[in-house]
Amino acid sequence: MEKQMLEQQDVFGFGDRRTIQADLDRVLMMAFGRALDVSGLMPMAVMNVMANAFGTLYRQVAEQHQNQPCPCGWRPTSAQDIELLKSALEAAAKWEPADKLLTMPALGRA
């Protein structure tokens, strides 16, 4: 079953985690921009609404995995899962100074 799931991912162009991340980043940024334009809310208010939507998504998916067995094998553990999600959000949101040599884009050739 796992092989079938991987084959389905490849059909849709989701062969690796970076591709999935880039696609989700793009879709979420578009949704964020639209919400800002339409609502007139401040950026943090829109991010709060997005966080609520993500929490709702987690709850709905977790409920489905608790109610019936799933071939993916995931067994939700809400407290641990939420801590993992919080850690991922915190790590991704940390600002890194642009003056780090390893992260600076090359501007030319010597």
PyMOL commands that set and color helices and strands:
alter all, ss='L'
color gray80, all
select helices_A, chain A and resi 2-11+17-39+43-67+78-93+101-103
alter helices_A, ss='H'
color red, helices_A
deselect
rebuild
show_as cartoon
